[in-house]
Amino acid sequence: MSDFLSYLINGLAVGCGFALIGSGLVAVHRVTRVVNFAQAMFAVVAGLSAASFLAAGLPHGVAEVAAVGVAVGAGLLVGLLAIGRPGTSPLSSLIITLGIGILAYAVEVMIWGDQPRSFPGLGGSFTLAGATVQKQYLLVIAVTAVTFTALALFFGRTYAGKGLTACASNPYAARVVGIDVRRMGLLAFGLGGALGGIAGVLVTPLQPISFDSDVTLIVNGFAAAIFGGLLRPGAALAGGLVLGVAEAMVAGYGKASYQIEVALGLMLALMIWQAVRTPALQEEAA
């Protein structure tokens, strides 16, 4: 029982990281119809930046916030390159984000080297029902809960959030009422950078991160986002938690090397289910 509880909390914490990356994918796709394959790069940049800031003497809290700011800047830059030019198709923008993600490898190696980096998170642990739990796991879960609550308030209560929702629902109508859809798209990329950055600074103390860590992160983040059809951040949270717990159980009771297969298998199953379900929904609507 203690092992199960330990795996469960570990999986929830890791799943929160997947959910944050997945919700960043959702935020961008809803507004721009672009799948941002550079999304996991924001987490890597934030994690590596936080490690550098802490090594330079910045205190905890300040270093992590500054690292998230770097990720937001990276998100805005990716947005400018991907959708900044009028008339760029979603497919072209997708290819641009993929190219940026590959180019980022060289930049990250040049700045931080090719060795994994980490930094100490919230120290200490406690015992729960016989299981030893690191406090960092609970910090990850708590910050994720606060972040998704803030997202719900942002989309429901603020002008910018309502503008993003309007662009996602009907871009043409949004333009008619004076909303700059391209600017909203850039805001979505910045929001995606923030969400990826939060994931990076939360997860890096648990799992050392390197320039190529974005491969695993984007696969799991995309699988979490697919859970809601790339349309609902809340569904990405549910998908990330399910995926994180499933991978933790596979690693705990089976082999850790099968974790990526779990993500790919779940993503494929969800895509097939949605492809089968969509025609049925369209037929009912007709």
Sequence and secondary structure as in RCSB ss.txt:
>XXXX:A:sequence
MSDFLSYLINGLAVGCGFALIGSGLVAVHRVTRVVNFAQAMFAVVAGLSAASFLAAGLPHGVAEVAAVGVAVGAG
LLVGLLAIGRPGTSPLSSLIITLGIGILAYAVEVMIWGDQPRSFPGLGGSFTLAGATVQKQYLLVIAVTAVTFTA
LALFFGRTYAGKGLTACASNPYAARVVGIDVRRMGLLAFGLGGALGGIAGVLVTPLQPISFDSDVTLIVNGFAAA
IFGGLLRPGAALAGGLVLGVAEAMVAGYGKASYQIEVALGLMLALMIWQAVRTPALQEEAA
>XXXX:A:secstr
 HHHHHHHHHHHHHHHHHHHHHHHHHHHHHHH    TTHHHHHHHHHHHHHHHHHTT  TTHHHHHHHHHHHHHH
HHHHHHHHSSTT  HHHHHHHHHHHHHHHHHHHHHHH SS B    S  EEEETTEEEEHHHHHHHHHHHHHHHH
HHHHHHHSHHHHHHHHHHH HHHHHHTT  HHHHHHHHHHHHHHHHHHHHHHHTTTS B TTTHHHHHHHHHHHH
HTTTTS HHHHHHHHHHHHHHHHHHHHHS GGGHHHHHHHHHHHHHHHHHHHHHHHHHHH 
